[in-house]
Amino acid sequence: MKPIDEQELVRACLKNDRKAQKELYDHFAPIMLGVCCRYANSKEEGEDILIEGFSKVFVHLEDFHFECSLSTWIRKIMVNTAISFFRMHHKHHNQFSLDEAFEEDFTIAQGSPADAMMENDLLKLIQQMPETYRVIFNLFVVEGLSHQEIGTTLGIQECTSRSQLVRAKNWLKERISL
């Protein structure tokens, strides 16, 4: 990725310079697609989250004041968009809530994880995770949120976040050892 002058690029985007907007998108989209796909069921769903996220980026770009890097700010928008997508998807399909998932009984297989796994294989495996596991796993492991922050973000109890993370890790271990 070639270096860009973020301040100059943001100023040009705010002046509705279409070339600058395309440059911003082209520069950050590949990385942010990876972020979105970790929360999605498929690459196509990840692309939908990415598009929705970038529309939010451009709408709220005037709120960016360089208190962090542009990449960090965009990433936060993508994660929040993915969480919103997750909530809407759950509500729309009348699936169980995260707290209800805590009540379900899951069996955990014992096994040793494989020594190495390709990044794409791991992404595909994460995309196959039950949604509740995937979201909490990503928020904790990848984004570095605490269980308290996850609970606040998703509107669940902290203990629910903890138990779902344990189950998510066990779910991954089971499939990696196959």
Phi and psi in degrees as a GROMACS rama.xvg file:
@    title "Ramachandran Plot"
@    xaxis  label "Phi"
@    yaxis  label "Psi"
@TYPE xy
-77.1349  146.125  LYS-2
-66.3265  146.499  PRO-3
-128.676  155.346  ILE-4
-87.3993  99.7344  ASP-5
-61.5915  -41.3527  GLU-6
-64.078  -44.0575  GLN-7
-64.5398  -41.8582  GLU-8
-64.264  -44.2071  LEU-9
-63.7917  -44.2575  VAL-10
-59.134  -43.0602  ARG-11
-65.8323  -40.8556  ALA-12
-62.8323  -39.6963  CYS-13
-66.6338  -21.5773  LEU-14
-89.8582  14.3414  LYS-15
60.0122  32.5162  ASN-16
-75.0977  106.539  ASP-17
-62.1866  -34.6734  ARG-18
-65.2505  -41.4992  LYS-19
-67.0829  -39.8752  ALA-20
-62.8322  -41.0301  GLN-21
-65.5474  -40.853  LYS-22
-62.0899  -43.8057  GLU-23
-60.6302  -48.169  LEU-24
-60.6864  -51.2067  TYR-25
-60.7526  -33.9979  ASP-26
-71.8748  -43.1036  HIS-27
-99.2095  -21.049  PHE-28
-57.2983  -44.9893  ALA-29
-59.4607  -41.7263  PRO-30
-69.131  -44.428  ILE-31
-69.9942  -26.8356  MET-32
-62.2426  -39.5801  LEU-33
-60.8965  -41.7863  GLY-34
-60.8827  -49.9188  VAL-35
-63.1495  -40.8093  CYS-36
-65.9067  -27.3092  CYS-37
-65.1446  -25.0804  ARG-38
-96.8005  -11.7407  TYR-39
-95.208  163.227  ALA-40
-81.3256  -20.2616  ASN-41
-156.125  169.68  SER-42
-63.6036  -37.8364  LYS-43
-63.0027  -43.0774  GLU-44
-65.2039  -38.525  GLU-45
-60.6604  -40.1255  GLY-46
-65.7858  -37.207  GLU-47
-62.4784  -43.5913  ASP-48
-64.0075  -41.4253  ILE-49
-59.4013  -47.5005  LEU-50
-62.8693  -46.0112  ILE-51
-62.2141  -40.6663  GLU-52
-62.9747  -43.4577  GLY-53
-69.2736  -30.3189  PHE-54
-64.5536  -36.8496  SER-55
-67.7214  -38.3727  LYS-56
-57.2518  -49.5422  VAL-57
-70.2593  -33.399  PHE-58
-67.7867  -37.455  VAL-59
-104.142  10.8337  HIS-60
-58.2568  -31.9421  LEU-61
-65.8292  -18.3597  GLU-62
-83.0812  -8.58947  ASP-63
-82.0885  121.227  PHE-64
-121.21  24.7558  HIS-65
60.0689  33.0102  PHE-66
-78.4441  -14.7041  GLU-67
-146.06  -179.849  CYS-68
-71.5373  155.052  SER-69
-60.2935  -38.7949  LEU-70
-60.9039  -44.0855  SER-71
-63.159  -43.2515  THR-72
-63.9863  -45.3482  TRP-73
-64.4403  -41.8168  ILE-74
-58.9245  -42.4897  ARG-75
-61.8776  -41.1911  LYS-76
-63.0671  -42.0486  ILE-77
-64.0929  -43.0938  MET-78
-63.8301  -45.693  VAL-79
-63.1784  -37.1726  ASN-80
-65.4886  -41.0839  THR-81
-63.8942  -40.5734  ALA-82
-65.1554  -42.9973  ILE-83
-61.234  -41.4588  SER-84
-60.8622  -44.0207  PHE-85
-60.2673  -47.8659  PHE-86
-61.1524  -45.7274  ARG-87
-64.1505  -41.6246  MET-88
-63.0105  -44.9476  HIS-89
-62.7028  -48.0278  HIS-90
-64.1043  -42.8677  LYS-91
-64.8316  -34.1029  HIS-92
-101.28  9.84736  HIS-93
52.2685  39.3801  ASN-94
-82.8669  168.127  GLN-95
-66.9295  157.094  PHE-96
-82.2955  169.863  SER-97
-63.0529  -39.0912  LEU-98
-66.8165  -34.8944  ASP-99
-67.9153  -34.7368  GLU-100
-62.3039  -31.7334  ALA-101
-61.7791  -31.9959  PHE-102
-78.4335  -18.9177  GLU-103
-71.7977  152.362  GLU-104
-97.4636  124.461  ASP-105
-121.375  140.348  PHE-106
-91.5283  142.82  THR-107
-116.74  122.645  ILE-108
-83.8778  145.205  ALA-109
-93.1776  145.043  GLN-110
172.299  159.574  GLY-111
-95.961  136.838  SER-112
-69.1513  153.039  PRO-113
-64.6074  153.43  ALA-114
-67.6689  -35.416  ASP-115
-147.19  150.008  ALA-116
-146.544  138.431  MET-117
-66.1282  147.411  MET-118
-56.8057  -42.8732  GLU-119
-64.5757  -37.0811  ASN-120
-65.4435  -40.2556  ASP-121
-66.3096  -41.8626  LEU-122
-60.7329  -44.4502  LEU-123
-61.7138  -39.091  LYS-124
-66.2985  -43.0491  LEU-125
-62.7489  -38.6188  ILE-126
-65.3011  -23.7619  GLN-127
-84.2873  -12.6811  GLN-128
-58.9215  147.881  MET-129
-55.2828  142.521  PRO-130
-52.9495  -42.7391  GLU-131
-61.5617  -42.8187  THR-132
-62.4398  -48.0053  TYR-133
-59.2399  -46.8689  ARG-134
-64.5562  -48.1256  VAL-135
-66.977  -40.6939  ILE-136
-57.7764  -49.0363  PHE-137
-64.128  -43.9106  ASN-138
-63.4468  -38.2726  LEU-139
-82.1175  -54.9114  PHE-140
-75.5691  -44.9854  VAL-141
-89.3056  -47.8138  VAL-142
-85.5127  -17.6508  GLU-143
78.462  20.9539  GLY-144
-75.868  149.007  LEU-145
-78.8683  167.238  SER-146
-64.916  -33.3512  HIS-147
-64.1861  -44.6002  GLN-148
-65.1575  -39.3273  GLU-149
-63.5911  -44.1246  ILE-150
-58.5333  -44.5794  GLY-151
-65.6441  -44.4147  THR-152
-62.4308  -42.6008  THR-153
-97.6578  -6.44147  LEU-154
71.2905  39.2811  GLY-155
-126.246  170.737  ILE-156
-77.4453  151.097  GLN-157
-59.108  -39.2802  GLU-158
-66.0668  -29.7801  CYS-159
-66.1074  -43.024  THR-160
-60.0228  -45.5915  SER-161
-60.8402  -48.2636  ARG-162
-67.1759  -37.8077  SER-163
-67.9922  -33.9879  GLN-164
-65.7154  -43.3477  LEU-165
-59.9867  -44.9402  VAL-166
-65.4242  -37.7963  ARG-167
-64.0974  -44.4653  ALA-168
-63.695  -41.7756  LYS-169
-66.1303  -37.897  ASN-170
-60.2346  -44.7047  TRP-171
-64.9896  -46.1871  LEU-172
-56.0721  -43.4666  LYS-173
-59.4398  -43.2781  GLU-174
-79.7399  -29.7498  ARG-175
-70.1171  -34.0635  ILE-176
-79.7086  -5.84311  SER-177
